[in-house]
């Protein structure tokens, strides 16, 4: 027979209500008593009933994690980091994939709202107004999308795009293409905005190709267009598109980086396995997953609750947590970028190449990204 709360109470010499409080509100229990109850529970192999605890505390200790595409190698490090951080804080994570579908995102938020204490929305495709509306139904933290008044975890892809364009311009590239990402993507807009400004400063011309699906096929399909555009360098929305472009250019007989230099964004593991190895903007995906969980749980704690009897959702009151965290990106220089047609010639705004806070050579090892808080 399974061990019950009565067994733990009997073994530890306390009332059942004390055992219940030990697991649901440990701060209300005398420390010595709490240690004794937990030790007895461990010896007996007791595990608290989460459903019963939810009825008492109004919390399920579950988190929803909604991502745009589980097949994209960008997301697994974020998922694993979020799950690890949640387990550390005694929470479980439900992962759901939307396949880049805004309607599916909305349906999933509605479905999860009654089963979780909050939702992490990663690279959402919904409109800002709809996300704001959904945040009144369940606490939300948004990853890779900036919305005023909502807690967000952002990766500084704008700085990354600037570093990539500066790197290419410094190598002598003045005709550069940008392979845009999916329509409605905040990240794609940020990359385009920053890359355009950096190109103007560097005296380079930026040709935007897209929007495109953020997949290997999306890059492969643009290889012919890149050749026709007559550019000598390309910045892609993400590494998957860059890898697809490498494949497409190779099929067309275009040598990388001798004829066209290619830069991606994300630094997924595959970027180190391509030939040539891909120069890319590294994004702190694992740090984003951990930060989003911490932010959501703080957000959840700050909100008044009405309980979850029968699985009913929480009533979300006035939002208190609107912090936005920006995590630093950095350029990782590998083999897919090389000298351009204007190498060695002066250009407007030219700067010497070298290491800096957002540029590094590939060290072949793990990276630790720092973050700083940005006012909402």
DARAMO-V683663 format. One record per pair of residues at least 6 apart in sequence whose ideal C-beta (glycine too) atoms are under 7 Angstrom apart, sorted by the first residue. I is the first residue (numbers start at 1). J is the second residue. Records with the same first field share a line. If there is no record, write none. Layout:
I=J + J
This chain:
3=44 + 45 + 46
5=16 + 19 + 20
6=16
7=44 + 46
8=19 + 37 + 40 + 41 + 44 + 46
9=15 + 16 + 19
11=40 + 44
12=36 + 37 + 40
14=33 + 37
18=29 + 33 + 37
19=37
20=56
21=28 + 29
22=29 + 34 + 37 + 38
23=48 + 53
24=53 + 56 + 57
26=34
50=60 + 61
54=60 + 308
55=308 + 309
58=305 + 306 + 307 + 308 + 314
59=117
60=115 + 116 + 117 + 308
61=90 + 91 + 92 + 117
62=91 + 92 + 94 + 115 + 116 + 117
63=86 + 91 + 93 + 116 + 117 + 118 + 120 + 293 + 296
64=94 + 96 + 112 + 116 + 119 + 120
65=79 + 82 + 93 + 94 + 95 + 120 + 122
66=96 + 98 + 105 + 108 + 109 + 119 + 120 + 121 + 122
67=75 + 95 + 97 + 122
68=98 + 100 + 122 + 123 + 125
69=75 + 97 + 99 + 100
70=97
72=214 + 240
73=268 + 269 + 270
74=238 + 266 + 268 + 285
75=122
77=285 + 286
78=122 + 285 + 286 + 288 + 289
79=95 + 289
81=286 + 289 + 290
82=93 + 120 + 289 + 290 + 292 + 293
83=93
85=289 + 290 + 293 + 294
86=92 + 93 + 293
89=297
94=112 + 116
96=108
98=104 + 105 + 108
100=125 + 182
102=125 + 126
105=124 + 125 + 126
106=126 + 130
109=119 + 134 + 138
112=119
113=137 + 138 + 313
114=311 + 312 + 313
117=300
118=138 + 139 + 140 + 141 + 296 + 299 + 300
119=138 + 140
120=141 + 143 + 292 + 296
121=131 + 140 + 142 + 143
122=143 + 144
123=143 + 144 + 145 + 187
124=131 + 142 + 145
125=184
128=147
131=140 + 142 + 147
132=147 + 150
134=140
135=150
136=316
137=313 + 316
138=313 + 316
139=296 + 299 + 300 + 303 + 316
140=150
141=151 + 153 + 292 + 295 + 296 + 299
142=150 + 152
143=153 + 288 + 292
144=154 + 155 + 186 + 187
145=152 + 186
146=152 + 154 + 186 + 324
148=376
149=322 + 376
150=322
151=295 + 299 + 321 + 322 + 323 + 324
152=324
153=288 + 291 + 292 + 295 + 325
154=324 + 325 + 326 + 327
155=283 + 284 + 288 + 327 + 329
156=326 + 327 + 328 + 329
157=187 + 190 + 191 + 265 + 281 + 283 + 329
158=190 + 193 + 194
159=329 + 358
160=265 + 281 + 329 + 331
161=191 + 194 + 195 + 198 + 235
162=194 + 198
163=281 + 331 + 358 + 359
164=235 + 263 + 281 + 331
165=176 + 195 + 198 + 199 + 202 + 204 + 235
166=198 + 202 + 351
167=331 + 333 + 337
168=176 + 233 + 261 + 263 + 337
169=202 + 204 + 347
170=351 + 353
171=261 + 337 + 338 + 339 + 340 + 343
172=339 + 340 + 341 + 342 + 343 + 344 + 345
173=204 + 232 + 233 + 261 + 340
174=203 + 204 + 205 + 342
175=205 + 230 + 231 + 232
176=199 + 204 + 206 + 231 + 233 + 234 + 235
177=207 + 209 + 226 + 229 + 231 + 234
178=192 + 195 + 206 + 208 + 209 + 235
179=209 + 210 + 212 + 219 + 222 + 234 + 236 + 237 + 241 + 245
180=188 + 192 + 208 + 209 + 210 + 211 + 212 + 237
181=187 + 188 + 210 + 211 + 212 + 214 + 237 + 238
182=188 + 211 + 213 + 214
183=211
188=211 + 237
191=237 + 265
192=208
195=206 + 235
196=206
199=205 + 206
201=349
202=347 + 348 + 349
203=347 + 348 + 349
207=229 + 231
209=222 + 225
212=218 + 222 + 237 + 241
214=237 + 238 + 240 + 241
215=240
216=240 + 243 + 244
217=244
218=241 + 244
219=236 + 240 + 241 + 242 + 243 + 244 + 245 + 248
220=244 + 245 + 247 + 248
222=245
223=245 + 248 + 249 + 252
224=252
226=234 + 245 + 260
227=252 + 254
232=260 + 261 + 340 + 341
233=260 + 261 + 340
234=245 + 260 + 262
235=263
236=242 + 245 + 262 + 263 + 264 + 265
237=265
238=264 + 265 + 266
239=264 + 265 + 266 + 267 + 268 + 270 + 271 + 278 + 280
242=262 + 263 + 264 + 278
243=270 + 274 + 278
245=262
246=256 + 262 + 274
249=256 + 260
254=260
256=262 + 276 + 336
257=276 + 336 + 337 + 338
258=338
261=336 + 337 + 338 + 340
262=278 + 336
263=279 + 280 + 337
264=271 + 278 + 280
265=280 + 281 + 283
266=280 + 283
267=280 + 282 + 283 + 332
271=278 + 280
276=335 + 336
277=334 + 335 + 336
278=334 + 336
279=332 + 333 + 334 + 336 + 337
280=332
281=329 + 331
282=329 + 330 + 332 + 367
283=329
284=327 + 369
287=327 + 369 + 371
288=327
291=325 + 371
295=321 + 323
298=321
299=321
302=320 + 321
303=316 + 317
304=317
305=314
306=314 + 315
308=314
322=376
323=373 + 376
324=374 + 376
325=371 + 373 + 374
326=371 + 372 + 374
327=369 + 371
328=369 + 370 + 371
329=358
330=358 + 359 + 360
331=358 + 359 + 360
332=360 + 362
333=361 + 362
334=362
